[in-house]
Amino acid sequence: MPRGRFLGIGFLSLALAACGKFERAQPADTDTLAIKTDSVSPAHQTNSGSRNMSFKLSSPAFAPNGSIPSKYTCEGADISPPLEWSGATEGTRSFALIVDDPDAPDPAKPQRVYVHWVVLNISAKTTKLPENAAKSGLPSGAVQGSNDWGKQTYGGPCPPIGRHRYFFKLYALDTEVKGLSNPNKAQLEKAMQGHIIGNAQVIGTYQKEKK
């Protein structure tokens, strides 16, 4: 065999071997990148709670998407329902709670989101709020903001027409909220920007009894 042809075959074999080695190495490099990406601390993710799927909020008073008992509405005692949660995101320094109704005034033609309760600076050690916490006393350090009645307390469901949904939304924050006095929902949401490291919610519904 001519020397030039022999060398050409040799170089071709080496090139194919190197190419095959490079292609086999690609999955390992991709896996390494994925591990580095997934290891980013949730505390450095702006307004993201998706990394902690175990953070859950519930109420012993009603099932998720179930009917809220009338005692927690304007047709009853109008007291705040009990809430409890678990699986809070690591690094949580406080919780904030917002309860609102996106179906006002008519679920068939909603025009606004009506805010029923705003609470901030709930201790990170807290895992529940008892029934009537809005009036009988919140955990030490927690304060109530202004609802859409302009009051610093809980206002229960009181839908003028149809069955409305009530979103109980709990936010895990990497800080305590400072410098706010009786904040409304919008003011609290602005203050929380960049500090939300987890969130959970439970939805209840209510329709006034026909008389």
C-alpha positions as CSV (number, residue, x, y, z in Angstrom):
1,M,0.0,0.0,0.0
2,P,1.4,3.5,-0.8
3,R,2.7,5.4,2.2
4,G,0.5,8.4,1.5
5,R,-2.6,6.3,1.4
6,F,-1.7,4.5,4.6
7,L,-1.2,7.9,6.4
8,G,-4.5,9.2,5.1
9,I,-6.4,6.2,6.5
10,G,-4.6,6.6,9.8
11,F,-5.6,10.3,10.1
12,L,-9.2,9.4,9.2
13,S,-9.4,6.8,11.9
14,L,-8.0,9.1,14.5
15,A,-10.5,11.8,13.5
16,L,-13.5,9.4,13.7
17,A,-12.3,8.2,17.1
18,A,-12.0,11.8,18.4
19,C,-15.4,12.7,17.1
20,G,-17.1,9.7,18.7
21,K,-15.4,10.5,22.0
22,F,-16.6,14.1,21.8
23,E,-20.2,13.0,21.1
24,R,-20.2,10.6,24.0
25,A,-19.0,13.4,26.3
26,Q,-21.9,15.7,25.5
27,P,-24.5,14.2,27.9
28,A,-22.1,14.4,30.8
29,D,-21.5,18.1,30.1
30,T,-25.2,18.8,29.9
31,D,-25.9,16.9,33.1
32,T,-23.2,19.0,34.9
33,L,-24.9,22.2,33.7
34,A,-28.3,21.1,34.8
35,I,-27.0,20.3,38.3
36,K,-25.4,23.7,38.6
37,T,-28.6,25.4,37.4
38,D,-30.8,23.5,39.8
39,S,-28.5,24.2,42.8
40,V,-29.3,27.9,42.7
41,S,-30.7,29.0,46.0
42,P,-34.5,29.9,46.0
43,A,-33.6,33.0,48.0
44,H,-31.9,34.4,44.9
45,Q,-35.0,33.8,42.7
46,T,-37.2,36.9,42.4
47,N,-40.8,36.3,43.2
48,S,-40.5,32.5,42.7
49,G,-42.2,29.9,44.9
50,S,-42.2,27.1,42.3
51,R,-39.1,25.4,43.8
52,N,-40.8,24.3,47.0
53,M,-43.8,22.2,46.0
54,S,-44.3,21.0,49.6
55,F,-45.4,24.4,50.8
56,K,-49.1,24.0,51.4
57,L,-51.9,26.1,52.9
58,S,-55.3,24.7,54.0
59,S,-58.2,25.4,56.3
60,P,-59.9,22.9,58.7
61,A,-63.1,24.8,58.0
62,F,-63.5,24.1,54.3
63,A,-62.1,21.8,51.6
64,P,-60.1,23.2,48.7
65,N,-62.5,24.8,46.3
66,G,-65.3,23.9,48.7
67,S,-68.0,26.1,50.2
68,I,-67.0,28.4,53.1
69,P,-69.3,28.0,56.1
70,S,-71.6,31.0,56.6
71,K,-70.1,31.7,60.1
72,Y,-67.1,33.2,58.3
73,T,-69.2,35.4,56.1
74,C,-71.4,38.5,56.4
75,E,-74.4,36.3,56.8
76,G,-72.8,34.8,60.0
77,A,-70.4,35.9,62.7
78,D,-68.1,37.3,60.0
79,I,-65.0,36.0,61.7
80,S,-61.8,34.8,60.0
81,P,-61.5,31.1,59.3
82,P,-58.8,28.9,60.8
83,L,-55.8,28.4,58.5
84,E,-52.8,26.1,58.7
85,W,-49.7,25.5,56.6
86,S,-46.6,23.4,56.3
87,G,-43.4,22.9,54.3
88,A,-42.4,26.6,54.4
89,T,-39.4,27.4,52.1
90,E,-36.0,27.3,53.7
91,G,-34.8,30.9,54.5
92,T,-38.3,32.2,55.4
93,R,-38.2,35.2,57.7
94,S,-41.8,36.1,57.7
95,F,-45.2,35.3,56.1
96,A,-47.7,37.7,54.5
97,L,-51.4,36.8,53.9
98,I,-53.8,38.3,51.3
99,V,-57.4,37.2,50.9
100,D,-59.2,38.5,47.8
101,D,-62.2,37.8,45.5
102,P,-61.5,38.2,41.7
103,D,-65.2,37.7,40.9
104,A,-66.6,41.0,42.1
105,P,-69.3,42.0,41.7
106,D,-70.7,39.3,39.4
107,P,-68.7,36.1,38.4
108,A,-70.4,36.3,35.0
109,K,-69.0,39.8,34.4
110,P,-66.1,40.4,37.0
111,Q,-65.0,44.0,37.2
112,R,-62.5,44.1,40.0
113,V,-60.6,42.1,42.6
114,Y,-62.1,42.8,46.1
115,V,-59.7,42.5,49.0
116,H,-61.0,41.0,52.2
117,W,-57.9,40.6,54.4
118,V,-54.3,41.7,54.5
119,V,-51.8,40.5,57.1
120,L,-48.0,41.0,57.2
121,N,-45.0,40.1,59.4
122,I,-46.4,36.8,60.5
123,S,-43.5,35.1,62.4
124,A,-41.6,32.4,60.4
125,K,-42.2,30.1,63.3
126,T,-46.0,30.3,62.9
127,T,-47.8,27.4,61.2
128,K,-51.4,28.3,61.8
129,L,-53.9,31.0,62.5
130,P,-56.8,30.1,64.8
131,E,-60.4,30.9,64.1
132,N,-61.2,34.6,64.6
133,A,-57.5,35.5,64.7
134,A,-58.3,38.8,63.1
135,K,-60.2,39.9,66.2
136,S,-59.0,37.7,69.0
137,G,-55.3,38.3,68.3
138,L,-52.7,37.5,65.7
139,P,-49.3,36.0,66.5
140,S,-46.9,38.5,68.2
141,G,-45.4,40.9,65.6
142,A,-48.1,40.3,63.0
143,V,-50.1,43.3,61.8
144,Q,-53.2,43.8,59.7
145,G,-53.2,46.0,56.6
146,S,-56.3,47.7,55.1
147,N,-59.0,45.7,53.2
148,D,-61.3,47.2,50.6
149,W,-63.7,48.4,53.3
150,G,-60.8,50.5,54.6
151,K,-60.6,48.5,57.8
152,Q,-57.6,46.7,59.4
153,T,-59.3,43.4,59.9
154,Y,-60.9,40.5,58.1
155,G,-64.1,41.1,56.1
156,G,-65.9,37.9,55.2
157,P,-67.5,36.9,51.9
158,C,-70.6,38.9,51.0
159,P,-71.2,38.4,47.3
160,P,-74.0,40.5,45.8
161,I,-74.7,37.9,43.2
162,G,-73.6,34.4,42.2
163,R,-71.0,32.1,43.7
164,H,-67.6,33.8,44.2
165,R,-64.2,32.4,44.7
166,Y,-62.1,33.6,47.7
167,F,-58.3,33.2,47.3
168,F,-56.4,32.8,50.6
169,K,-52.8,33.4,49.5
170,L,-49.8,33.0,51.8
171,Y,-46.3,34.3,50.9
172,A,-43.0,33.2,52.4
173,L,-40.6,36.2,52.5
174,D,-36.9,36.3,53.0
175,T,-37.3,39.5,55.2
176,E,-39.8,41.3,57.4
177,V,-41.7,44.2,55.8
178,K,-40.7,47.5,57.2
179,G,-41.9,51.1,56.9
180,L,-45.6,50.4,56.1
181,S,-48.6,51.6,58.1
182,N,-51.9,49.9,57.4
183,P,-50.8,49.0,53.8
184,N,-53.4,47.9,51.3
185,K,-52.9,45.0,49.0
186,A,-51.1,47.0,46.3
187,Q,-48.7,48.6,48.8
188,L,-47.9,45.2,50.4
189,E,-47.3,43.6,47.0
190,K,-44.9,46.3,46.0
191,A,-43.0,45.9,49.3
192,M,-42.8,42.2,48.7
193,Q,-41.2,42.4,45.3
194,G,-37.9,40.6,45.2
195,H,-38.5,39.0,48.6
196,I,-41.0,36.2,47.8
197,I,-39.3,32.8,48.1
198,G,-42.4,30.7,48.4
199,N,-46.2,30.9,48.1
200,A,-49.2,28.7,48.7
201,Q,-52.9,29.2,48.4
202,V,-56.3,27.6,49.1
203,I,-59.5,28.7,47.5
204,G,-63.0,28.7,49.0
205,T,-66.3,29.6,47.5
206,Y,-69.5,31.3,48.8
207,Q,-72.9,32.2,47.5
208,K,-75.5,33.9,49.6
209,E,-78.4,31.9,50.8
210,K,-81.7,32.5,49.0
211,K,-84.3,34.0,51.2
